[in-house]
């Protein structure tokens, strides 16, 4: 019996050791320290290893006095999850330091030996702030004392020691140029929590909020001669939509401050144990102004409002293929700016190619320069005829605010050689690459030769099949078919005109989309509602005005409607519908009533255009 128990115990220990080694296979040494410290105040740095350490070599620390350390602490943990036993170890070396002077200093890496392996930690960069200016500190103390004398824990909280600054990355920008707005908390109190009470609606801007992950960390910052604990409460990228001076309204936050309670001491234990109270305090942020400059004149034809810095590359999978073999053309646009306004490249493929819908991948993230990342557009097409073809260059223009100029990016011209299915080259010239869907080819059998052989001549005999009655049975159906042809040829001609068919069906398709938008409105899907309304309007205008979706914009729509003598008030109402949809997708702040009004307004505008636009 003892032998069996001993074997089981030995296997369990062995299993634990195997899992421990597996868990600690990737040995790491991590150094951590506060990003900023105050001159004359001690602080701690730590070096933490996730495995057993046989030797610790501390870094050469300069510009700091070592007040204590290193102190070693060790912790172990074991877990059993679904029958799997894992264990981990954490060993920490702690130093207490004090800065010798102000500035930004680095602490080199430390080194440990674990299992015969040497592991190096990351280095540290620490900013040393000066001590509080005596004049500023005295003024703040007197202000706090006077507030405290007025009574109450909330009254003792001074605005000099608790405030929020609105920080703009730029105060003067161009239209569509990205601005970063940061609301930053400055405090000398123990703030345990803060909440957004009211935020500005950012009228006149499209906005893109920063995603916040994890808890907000406090760090020291020297401002106006005093050291404050600071934290970023809110960050957003703003894209101004019109020139002029735009005012960002005030914001309001609520801070929960941990304040020591003052009460009468009744025993020695009351003096020994402190009591604290959480006090709410509203903090208001002042309005800010942004001056927006109009974009310069001389906009390129391929400019659609994109502002920033970009680059474009393209590649093609093959330049020589056989008929019915697929080719892929990839276009990649990378950079930073208002990348959501980037349109898919409008590439004019030869009509001999079957082109499929492009595959679009947007890889965007919000940064201090706006949206950064890349937009990848992949076109797949299949040549159906052999010959030599050319894919023309495509242009994308943008405005560079750093150099105050418009720039145009172009893809190269690609020449494609399409072989016959047997791999041979087709020397037959193509009449056109773009005019029609069918390729017109020259043939060598358009002239027939005169028959020079002997003819068998026979006597002409009239049979029944040669009589008028017999042929009447063929003539009557042909006449009926001809009559039907002339009767319906206008309808056939109209149906063959795809633009005319789209024109006739434009209103019906728009009403179908708007009906779906009404369903989204009733379900409360605000963003999808605005997107569907905008698609309905763009599709209707594209079909009605015979403008391709890839080339449609507000400028050419306005020109087309003016040419058709549409009333300017109706054009302005149409622009307002489009602007409301675009603005609401990036800055949703409307309710059900506003969405319902937009839905009714869209129906009225489309109905008005339907009555006035003539083919």
C-alpha positions as CSV (number, residue, x, y, z in Angstrom):
1,X,0.0,0.0,0.0
2,X,2.8,2.4,0.9
3,X,4.5,1.6,-2.3
4,X,1.5,2.6,-4.3
5,X,1.0,5.9,-2.4
6,X,4.7,6.7,-2.9
7,X,4.5,6.1,-6.6
8,X,1.4,8.3,-7.0
9,X,3.0,11.1,-5.0
10,X,6.2,10.8,-7.1
11,X,4.2,11.0,-10.3
12,X,2.3,14.1,-9.0
13,X,5.6,15.9,-8.1
14,X,7.1,15.0,-11.4
15,X,4.0,16.3,-13.2
16,X,4.2,19.5,-11.2
17,X,7.8,20.0,-12.1
18,X,7.2,19.4,-15.8
19,X,4.4,22.0,-15.8
20,X,6.5,24.4,-13.8
21,X,9.3,24.2,-16.3
22,X,6.8,24.6,-19.2
23,X,5.2,27.6,-17.6
24,X,8.5,29.2,-17.0
25,X,10.1,28.2,-20.3
26,X,10.1,31.8,-21.5
27,X,12.1,33.6,-18.8
28,X,11.6,37.3,-18.6
29,X,13.0,40.1,-16.5
30,X,10.8,43.3,-16.5
31,X,11.9,46.6,-15.1
32,X,9.3,49.2,-14.0
33,X,9.4,52.7,-12.6
34,X,7.2,55.8,-12.5
35,X,7.6,57.8,-15.8
36,X,8.1,61.1,-13.8
37,X,9.3,61.9,-10.3
38,X,9.8,65.0,-8.2
39,X,13.2,66.3,-7.2
40,X,13.9,65.5,-3.6
41,X,11.2,62.8,-3.2
42,X,12.1,59.1,-2.9
43,X,10.6,56.6,-5.4
44,X,11.0,52.9,-6.2
45,X,12.1,50.9,-9.2
46,X,11.5,47.1,-9.4
47,X,13.0,44.3,-11.5
48,X,10.6,41.3,-11.7
49,X,11.6,37.8,-13.0
50,X,9.1,35.0,-13.7
51,X,11.6,32.2,-12.9
52,X,14.0,31.1,-10.2
53,X,17.1,33.4,-10.2
54,X,20.6,32.1,-9.3
55,X,22.4,35.4,-9.8
56,X,21.2,39.0,-10.0
57,X,23.4,41.8,-11.5
58,X,22.1,45.3,-10.7
59,X,22.6,48.0,-13.3
60,X,25.0,50.9,-12.8
61,X,22.7,53.6,-11.5
62,X,23.9,57.2,-12.0
63,X,22.2,60.6,-11.4
64,X,20.2,59.0,-8.6
65,X,21.1,58.2,-5.0
66,X,20.3,54.7,-3.8
67,X,18.5,55.1,-0.5
68,X,17.8,51.4,0.0
69,X,17.9,48.1,-1.8
70,X,18.0,45.8,-3.5
71,X,15.3,44.1,-1.4
72,X,14.3,40.6,-2.7
73,X,10.7,39.3,-2.5
74,X,9.4,36.0,-3.8
75,X,5.9,34.7,-4.5
76,X,4.6,31.3,-5.8
77,X,1.2,30.3,-7.1
78,X,-0.3,27.0,-8.2
79,X,-3.5,26.5,-10.2
80,X,-5.5,23.4,-11.2
81,X,-7.8,24.1,-14.2
82,X,-9.7,21.2,-15.8
83,X,-7.3,18.7,-14.3
84,X,-4.2,20.6,-15.5
85,X,-1.8,21.7,-12.8
86,X,0.3,24.8,-13.4
87,X,2.6,26.7,-11.1
88,X,4.4,30.0,-11.4
89,X,7.0,32.0,-9.5
90,X,7.7,35.7,-9.3
91,X,10.9,37.2,-7.9
92,X,11.2,41.0,-7.4
93,X,14.2,43.2,-6.6
94,X,13.3,46.7,-5.3
95,X,15.4,49.8,-5.1
96,X,14.5,53.1,-3.4
97,X,16.1,56.0,-5.2
98,X,16.2,59.8,-5.1
99,X,17.1,62.1,-8.0
100,X,20.2,64.3,-7.8
101,X,19.1,66.8,-10.4
102,X,16.3,67.6,-12.8
103,X,16.1,66.3,-16.3
104,X,15.4,63.1,-18.1
105,X,17.7,60.2,-17.2
106,X,18.0,56.5,-18.2
107,X,18.6,53.5,-16.0
108,X,20.4,50.7,-17.8
109,X,19.2,47.1,-18.0
110,X,19.7,44.6,-15.2
111,X,20.8,41.0,-15.8
112,X,19.9,37.7,-14.1
113,X,20.9,34.1,-14.5
114,X,18.2,31.5,-14.6
115,X,18.8,27.8,-15.4
116,X,22.1,28.7,-16.9
117,X,20.6,31.3,-19.1
118,X,21.4,35.0,-18.9
119,X,18.3,37.3,-19.3
120,X,18.4,41.1,-19.6
121,X,15.7,43.5,-18.6
122,X,14.4,46.5,-20.5
123,X,15.9,49.9,-19.8
124,X,14.1,52.8,-18.0
125,X,13.6,56.4,-18.8
126,X,12.6,58.7,-15.9
127,X,11.9,62.4,-16.1
128,X,12.8,64.3,-12.9
129,X,10.6,67.4,-12.3
130,X,11.7,70.4,-10.2
131,X,10.2,71.0,-6.8
132,X,7.1,73.2,-6.5
133,X,7.8,76.9,-7.0
134,X,7.6,78.5,-3.5
135,X,5.5,81.4,-4.7
136,X,3.0,79.3,-6.5
137,X,2.9,76.8,-3.6
138,X,2.3,79.6,-1.1
139,X,-0.5,81.1,-3.2
140,X,-2.2,77.7,-3.6
141,X,-1.9,77.0,0.2
142,X,-3.5,80.4,1.1
143,X,-6.3,79.8,-1.4
144,X,-7.0,76.4,0.1
145,X,-6.9,77.7,3.6
146,X,-9.4,80.4,2.9
147,X,-11.7,77.9,1.2
148,X,-11.4,75.6,4.1
149,X,-12.3,78.4,6.5
150,X,-15.6,78.8,4.7
151,X,-16.4,75.3,5.8
152,X,-17.2,71.9,4.3
153,X,-15.1,69.2,2.7
154,X,-16.3,70.2,-0.8
155,X,-15.6,73.8,-0.2
156,X,-12.0,73.0,0.9
157,X,-11.3,71.7,-2.6
158,X,-9.7,74.6,-4.5
159,X,-9.9,75.1,-8.3
160,X,-6.1,75.9,-8.2
161,X,-5.5,72.3,-7.0
162,X,-8.1,70.6,-9.2
163,X,-8.8,71.6,-12.9
164,X,-8.9,70.2,-16.4
165,X,-7.1,71.7,-19.4
166,X,-8.4,71.4,-23.0
167,X,-5.2,70.8,-25.0
168,X,-5.3,71.1,-28.9
169,X,-2.6,69.7,-31.0
170,X,-3.1,72.7,-33.3
171,X,-5.1,75.9,-33.1
172,X,-5.0,76.8,-36.8
173,X,-5.6,74.1,-39.4
174,X,-7.0,73.5,-43.0
175,X,-10.3,72.0,-43.8
176,X,-10.3,68.2,-43.2
177,X,-6.9,68.4,-41.4
178,X,-6.8,66.3,-38.2
179,X,-6.7,68.0,-34.8
180,X,-6.3,66.1,-31.5
181,X,-8.2,67.4,-28.6
182,X,-7.2,66.2,-25.1
183,X,-9.0,66.8,-21.8
184,X,-6.3,66.4,-19.1
185,X,-6.8,66.4,-15.4
186,X,-4.4,68.3,-13.1
187,X,-4.8,67.7,-9.3
188,X,-3.0,67.6,-6.0
189,X,-5.8,65.7,-4.4
190,X,-6.4,62.0,-4.1
191,X,-8.8,61.5,-7.0
192,X,-10.3,58.0,-6.9
193,X,-12.8,58.3,-9.8
194,X,-13.9,60.7,-12.6
195,X,-16.9,60.6,-14.9
196,X,-18.0,62.5,-18.0
197,X,-21.1,64.6,-17.1
198,X,-21.6,66.5,-20.4
199,X,-19.5,66.7,-23.6
200,X,-19.6,69.2,-26.4
201,X,-21.4,68.2,-29.6
202,X,-18.4,69.2,-31.7
203,X,-20.6,71.0,-34.3
204,X,-18.7,71.7,-37.5
205,X,-16.4,68.7,-37.0
206,X,-16.3,65.0,-37.8
207,X,-14.9,63.2,-34.9
208,X,-13.1,59.9,-34.2
209,X,-12.7,59.0,-30.5
210,X,-9.7,57.2,-29.2
211,X,-10.4,53.8,-27.8
212,X,-9.5,53.7,-24.1
213,X,-8.1,50.4,-22.7
214,X,-7.4,49.6,-19.1
215,X,-7.3,52.0,-16.1
216,X,-6.2,55.6,-16.4
217,X,-2.7,56.0,-14.9
218,X,-1.7,59.1,-13.0
219,X,1.7,60.7,-13.6
220,X,3.5,63.8,-12.3
221,X,3.8,66.9,-14.5
222,X,5.2,70.3,-13.7
223,X,2.8,73.1,-14.7
224,X,3.2,76.8,-13.9
225,X,5.9,76.0,-11.4
226,X,3.9,73.4,-9.5
227,X,3.9,69.6,-9.7
228,X,0.5,68.0,-10.3
229,X,-0.8,64.4,-10.7
230,X,-2.2,64.3,-14.2
231,X,-4.4,61.9,-16.2
232,X,-5.9,62.0,-19.7
233,X,-9.7,61.9,-19.3
234,X,-10.8,62.1,-23.0
235,X,-9.1,62.1,-26.4
236,X,-10.7,62.7,-29.8
237,X,-9.6,63.4,-33.3
238,X,-11.5,66.2,-35.0
239,X,-11.8,67.0,-38.7
240,X,-13.2,70.5,-39.5
241,X,-15.7,70.6,-42.3
242,X,-15.8,74.3,-43.2
243,X,-13.5,77.3,-43.0
244,X,-13.8,80.0,-40.3
245,X,-13.6,80.1,-36.5
246,X,-15.2,77.2,-34.8
247,X,-15.9,77.2,-31.1
248,X,-15.8,73.9,-29.2
249,X,-18.3,74.2,-26.4
250,X,-17.5,73.7,-22.7
251,X,-17.3,70.2,-21.2
252,X,-18.1,69.1,-17.6
253,X,-16.6,66.2,-15.6
254,X,-17.2,64.9,-12.1
255,X,-14.3,64.0,-9.9
256,X,-14.6,61.8,-6.8
257,X,-12.0,63.0,-4.3
258,X,-10.9,61.0,-1.2
259,X,-10.8,63.6,1.7
260,X,-9.7,62.9,5.3
261,X,-12.6,63.5,7.7
262,X,-12.2,66.0,10.5
263,X,-14.0,64.9,13.7
264,X,-13.7,65.3,17.4
265,X,-11.1,63.0,19.0
266,X,-12.9,60.9,21.6
267,X,-10.2,58.3,22.3
268,X,-6.6,57.4,21.4
269,X,-7.9,55.0,18.8
270,X,-9.7,57.8,16.9
271,X,-6.3,59.6,16.6
272,X,-4.7,56.4,15.5
273,X,-7.1,55.3,12.8
274,X,-7.8,57.9,10.0
275,X,-11.3,58.2,8.5
276,X,-11.9,59.3,4.9
277,X,-14.9,60.5,2.9
278,X,-15.4,60.5,-0.9
279,X,-16.5,63.9,-2.0
280,X,-17.9,64.6,-5.5
281,X,-16.8,67.8,-7.3
282,X,-18.0,69.1,-10.7
283,X,-15.1,70.4,-12.9
284,X,-15.9,72.6,-15.9
285,X,-13.7,72.9,-18.9
286,X,-13.6,76.2,-20.7
287,X,-14.6,76.5,-24.4
288,X,-11.9,76.5,-27.0
289,X,-11.6,78.0,-30.5
290,X,-10.1,76.6,-33.7
291,X,-9.3,78.7,-36.8
292,X,-9.9,76.7,-40.0
293,X,-8.3,77.9,-43.2
294,X,-9.9,77.2,-46.6
295,X,-8.1,74.8,-48.9
296,X,-6.1,76.6,-51.6
297,X,-7.4,77.0,-55.2
298,X,-6.2,74.7,-58.0
299,X,-7.7,71.4,-56.8
300,X,-6.9,68.5,-59.1
301,X,-9.7,66.7,-60.8
302,X,-9.0,63.6,-58.8
303,X,-9.2,65.4,-55.4
304,X,-12.1,64.4,-53.2
305,X,-11.3,66.2,-49.9
306,X,-8.5,63.9,-48.6
307,X,-6.0,65.8,-46.4
308,X,-2.8,64.3,-44.9
309,X,0.3,62.5,-46.1
310,X,-0.1,59.3,-48.2
311,X,1.7,56.9,-50.5
312,X,0.3,54.5,-53.1
313,X,1.8,51.2,-54.5
314,X,0.3,48.7,-56.9
315,X,1.2,45.2,-58.1
316,X,-0.2,42.7,-60.6
317,X,-0.1,39.0,-60.4
318,X,0.8,38.3,-64.0
319,X,1.4,40.2,-67.3
320,X,1.1,37.2,-69.7
321,X,-1.8,34.8,-69.3
322,X,-4.0,32.6,-71.4
323,X,-7.6,33.4,-72.0
324,X,-10.0,32.7,-69.1
325,X,-7.1,32.8,-66.5
326,X,-7.6,35.1,-63.6
327,X,-5.4,38.1,-62.9
328,X,-5.2,40.1,-59.6
329,X,-4.3,43.8,-59.4
330,X,-3.7,45.1,-55.9
331,X,-3.6,48.8,-55.0
332,X,-2.4,49.8,-51.5
333,X,-2.8,53.3,-50.1
334,X,-0.9,54.0,-46.8
335,X,-0.5,57.2,-44.7
336,X,-2.2,59.3,-42.2
337,X,-5.1,61.8,-42.3
338,X,-8.8,61.6,-43.0
339,X,-8.5,58.2,-44.5
340,X,-12.2,57.4,-44.4
341,X,-12.7,59.8,-47.4
342,X,-10.4,57.7,-49.6
343,X,-12.3,56.2,-52.5
344,X,-11.6,53.0,-54.3
345,X,-9.4,53.6,-57.4
346,X,-11.6,53.9,-60.6
347,X,-9.6,51.7,-63.0
348,X,-10.7,51.5,-66.7
349,X,-10.4,47.9,-67.6
350,X,-10.7,46.8,-71.3
351,X,-14.1,45.5,-72.3
352,X,-12.6,42.1,-73.1
353,X,-12.1,41.6,-69.4
354,X,-14.7,40.3,-66.9
355,X,-14.1,42.4,-63.8
356,X,-15.4,41.4,-60.4
357,X,-16.3,43.6,-57.4
358,X,-13.1,44.6,-55.6
359,X,-12.1,43.3,-52.2
360,X,-11.4,46.2,-49.9
361,X,-9.6,45.9,-46.6
362,X,-9.3,49.0,-44.3
363,X,-6.7,48.8,-41.6
364,X,-7.1,52.1,-39.8
365,X,-6.2,53.1,-36.2
366,X,-6.5,56.5,-34.5
367,X,-3.2,58.3,-33.7
368,X,-2.1,61.8,-33.0
369,X,-1.8,62.4,-36.8
370,X,-5.3,61.3,-37.4
371,X,-6.3,58.0,-38.9
372,X,-3.2,56.0,-39.8
373,X,-2.8,52.7,-41.6
374,X,-3.6,51.5,-45.1
375,X,-6.4,50.8,-47.5
376,X,-5.9,47.7,-49.7
377,X,-8.1,47.3,-52.8
378,X,-7.8,44.0,-54.8
379,X,-9.3,43.7,-58.3
380,X,-9.7,40.3,-59.9
381,X,-10.4,40.1,-63.6
382,X,-10.5,37.4,-66.3
383,X,-9.5,38.1,-70.0
384,X,-12.0,36.5,-72.3
385,X,-10.2,37.2,-75.6
386,X,-6.6,36.9,-76.7
387,X,-4.5,39.9,-77.8
388,X,-2.5,42.8,-76.3
389,X,-4.2,45.0,-73.7
390,X,-3.4,47.9,-71.6
391,X,-4.6,48.9,-68.1
392,X,-4.3,52.7,-67.8
393,X,-2.9,54.5,-64.8
394,X,-5.2,55.7,-62.1
395,X,-4.8,58.9,-60.0
396,X,-5.6,59.8,-56.4
397,X,-5.0,63.4,-55.2
398,X,-4.7,64.8,-51.7
399,X,-3.7,68.0,-49.9
400,X,-0.5,67.9,-47.8
401,X,-0.9,70.5,-45.0
402,X,2.8,70.3,-44.0
403,X,3.9,71.5,-47.5
404,X,0.7,73.5,-48.3
405,X,0.3,71.9,-51.7
406,X,-1.8,69.3,-53.6
407,X,-0.1,66.1,-54.5
408,X,-1.2,63.4,-57.0
409,X,-0.4,59.7,-56.7
410,X,-0.4,57.5,-59.8
411,X,-0.2,53.8,-60.5
412,X,1.9,52.6,-63.5
413,X,0.4,51.5,-66.8
414,X,0.2,47.7,-67.0
415,X,0.5,46.0,-70.4
416,X,-1.2,42.5,-70.5
417,X,-0.4,39.9,-73.2
418,X,-3.3,37.4,-73.4
419,X,-2.5,34.2,-75.3
420,X,-4.9,31.8,-76.9
421,X,-5.9,28.7,-74.9
422,X,-3.2,26.7,-76.7
423,X,-0.5,29.2,-75.7
424,X,-0.1,30.8,-79.1
425,X,-0.2,34.6,-79.8
426,X,-3.2,36.0,-81.6
427,X,-2.1,38.4,-84.3
428,X,-5.6,39.5,-85.2
429,X,-5.9,43.2,-84.4
430,X,-8.5,44.4,-81.9
431,X,-10.8,47.2,-83.2
432,X,-11.3,48.7,-79.7
433,X,-10.4,47.9,-76.1
434,X,-13.2,49.9,-74.5
435,X,-16.0,50.6,-76.9
436,X,-18.2,47.5,-76.6
437,X,-18.5,44.2,-74.9
438,X,-17.9,42.2,-78.1
439,X,-14.6,42.3,-80.0
440,X,-14.9,43.0,-83.7
441,X,-12.5,40.9,-85.7
442,X,-11.6,40.7,-89.4
443,X,-12.5,37.5,-91.2
444,X,-11.1,36.0,-94.4
445,X,-14.4,34.5,-95.8
446,X,-16.3,37.7,-96.7
447,X,-15.9,37.1,-100.5
448,X,-17.4,34.0,-102.1
449,X,-16.2,32.7,-105.6
450,X,-18.3,32.2,-108.7
451,X,-19.3,28.5,-109.3
452,X,-17.4,27.3,-112.5
453,X,-18.7,23.7,-112.5
454,X,-21.3,22.3,-114.9
455,X,-24.9,22.9,-113.9
456,X,-27.7,20.3,-114.1
457,X,-30.5,22.2,-115.9
458,X,-34.0,20.7,-115.8
459,X,-37.5,21.7,-117.0
460,X,-39.3,24.1,-114.7
461,X,-42.3,22.3,-113.2
462,X,-44.7,24.1,-110.8
463,X,-45.6,22.1,-107.8
464,X,-48.0,22.8,-104.9
465,X,-45.3,24.1,-102.7
466,X,-44.7,26.7,-105.4
467,X,-48.3,27.9,-105.3
468,X,-49.5,31.1,-103.7
469,X,-51.7,29.2,-101.2
470,X,-48.8,27.2,-99.9
471,X,-46.6,30.3,-99.3
472,X,-49.5,32.2,-97.8
473,X,-49.1,30.0,-94.7
474,X,-45.6,31.4,-94.3
475,X,-46.3,35.0,-95.3
476,X,-49.1,35.5,-92.8
477,X,-47.0,34.6,-89.7
478,X,-44.1,36.7,-91.0
479,X,-46.4,39.7,-91.4
480,X,-47.8,39.2,-87.9
481,X,-44.2,39.0,-86.6
482,X,-43.2,42.1,-88.5
483,X,-46.2,44.0,-87.2
484,X,-45.4,42.9,-83.6
485,X,-41.8,43.9,-84.2
486,X,-42.7,47.4,-85.3
487,X,-45.2,47.7,-82.6
488,X,-42.8,46.8,-79.8
489,X,-39.5,47.9,-81.2
490,X,-39.5,51.2,-79.2
491,X,-39.9,49.1,-76.1
492,X,-37.1,46.8,-77.1
493,X,-34.9,49.7,-77.9
494,X,-35.6,51.3,-74.6
495,X,-34.9,48.0,-72.8
496,X,-31.6,47.7,-74.6
497,X,-30.5,51.2,-73.2
498,X,-29.2,50.2,-69.8
499,X,-28.9,53.9,-68.7
500,X,-32.6,54.5,-69.6
501,X,-33.7,51.4,-67.7
502,X,-31.7,52.5,-64.7
503,X,-33.3,56.0,-65.1
504,X,-36.8,54.5,-65.1
505,X,-36.1,52.3,-62.1
506,X,-34.2,54.9,-60.1
507,X,-37.2,56.0,-58.0
508,X,-38.5,52.5,-57.4
509,X,-35.0,51.4,-56.1
510,X,-34.7,54.5,-54.0
511,X,-38.2,53.8,-52.4
512,X,-37.1,50.2,-51.7
513,X,-34.0,51.4,-49.9
514,X,-35.9,54.1,-48.0
515,X,-38.4,51.4,-46.9
516,X,-35.6,49.4,-45.4
517,X,-34.2,52.6,-43.8
518,X,-37.6,53.1,-42.2
519,X,-37.3,49.6,-40.7
520,X,-33.9,50.4,-39.3
521,X,-35.4,53.7,-37.9
522,X,-38.1,51.7,-36.0
523,X,-35.5,49.3,-34.7
524,X,-33.3,52.1,-33.4
525,X,-30.2,51.3,-35.5
526,X,-29.1,55.0,-35.9
527,X,-25.8,54.5,-37.8
528,X,-27.2,51.9,-40.2
529,X,-30.3,54.2,-40.8
530,X,-28.1,57.1,-41.9
531,X,-26.0,54.8,-44.1
532,X,-29.0,53.4,-45.9
533,X,-30.6,56.8,-46.5
534,X,-27.3,58.1,-47.9
535,X,-27.0,54.9,-50.2
536,X,-30.6,55.5,-51.4
537,X,-29.8,59.1,-52.4
538,X,-26.5,58.4,-54.0
539,X,-27.9,55.4,-56.0
540,X,-30.9,57.4,-57.2
541,X,-28.7,60.3,-58.4
542,X,-26.3,58.0,-60.1
543,X,-29.0,56.2,-62.0
544,X,-31.1,59.3,-62.7
545,X,-28.2,61.5,-63.9
546,X,-26.2,58.7,-65.6
547,X,-23.1,59.3,-63.5
548,X,-21.0,56.2,-62.4
549,X,-20.9,55.6,-58.7
550,X,-17.1,55.7,-58.7
551,X,-17.1,59.3,-60.1
552,X,-20.2,60.8,-58.3
553,X,-19.7,63.6,-55.9
554,X,-21.5,66.7,-54.7
555,X,-19.9,69.0,-57.3
556,X,-20.8,67.1,-60.4
557,X,-24.3,66.4,-59.1
558,X,-24.8,70.1,-58.6
559,X,-23.6,70.8,-62.1
560,X,-25.8,68.1,-63.6
561,X,-28.9,69.4,-61.8
562,X,-28.2,73.0,-62.8
563,X,-28.0,71.9,-66.4
564,X,-31.4,70.3,-66.1
565,X,-32.7,73.6,-64.7
566,X,-33.6,72.2,-61.3
567,X,-34.6,74.9,-58.7
568,X,-31.7,75.9,-56.5
569,X,-33.8,75.5,-53.3
570,X,-34.4,71.9,-54.1
571,X,-30.6,71.4,-54.8
572,X,-29.9,73.0,-51.4
573,X,-32.3,70.7,-49.7
574,X,-30.6,67.7,-51.4
575,X,-27.2,68.9,-50.2
576,X,-28.5,69.3,-46.7
577,X,-29.8,65.7,-46.7
578,X,-26.4,64.4,-47.8
579,X,-24.5,66.6,-45.3
580,X,-26.8,65.4,-42.4
581,X,-26.2,61.7,-43.3
582,X,-22.4,62.1,-43.6
583,X,-22.2,64.2,-40.4
584,X,-24.4,61.8,-38.4
585,X,-22.3,58.7,-39.3
586,X,-19.2,60.2,-37.6
587,X,-21.0,62.4,-35.0
588,X,-24.2,60.6,-34.0
589,X,-26.2,62.8,-31.6
590,X,-29.7,62.9,-33.1
591,X,-32.8,61.2,-31.7
592,X,-35.8,59.4,-33.2
593,X,-37.6,62.7,-34.1
594,X,-34.7,64.1,-36.1
595,X,-34.2,60.8,-37.9
596,X,-37.9,60.7,-38.8
597,X,-37.8,64.3,-40.1
598,X,-34.8,63.3,-42.3
599,X,-36.7,60.3,-43.7
600,X,-39.7,62.5,-44.7
601,X,-37.4,65.2,-46.1
602,X,-35.5,62.6,-48.3
603,X,-38.8,61.3,-49.7
604,X,-39.9,64.8,-50.5
605,X,-36.6,65.7,-52.2
606,X,-36.6,62.5,-54.4
607,X,-40.2,63.0,-55.4
608,X,-39.5,66.7,-56.3
609,X,-36.5,65.6,-58.4
610,X,-38.5,62.9,-60.1
611,X,-41.1,65.4,-61.3
612,X,-38.5,67.9,-62.7
613,X,-35.8,65.7,-64.2
614,X,-36.5,64.9,-67.8
615,X,-34.6,62.5,-70.1
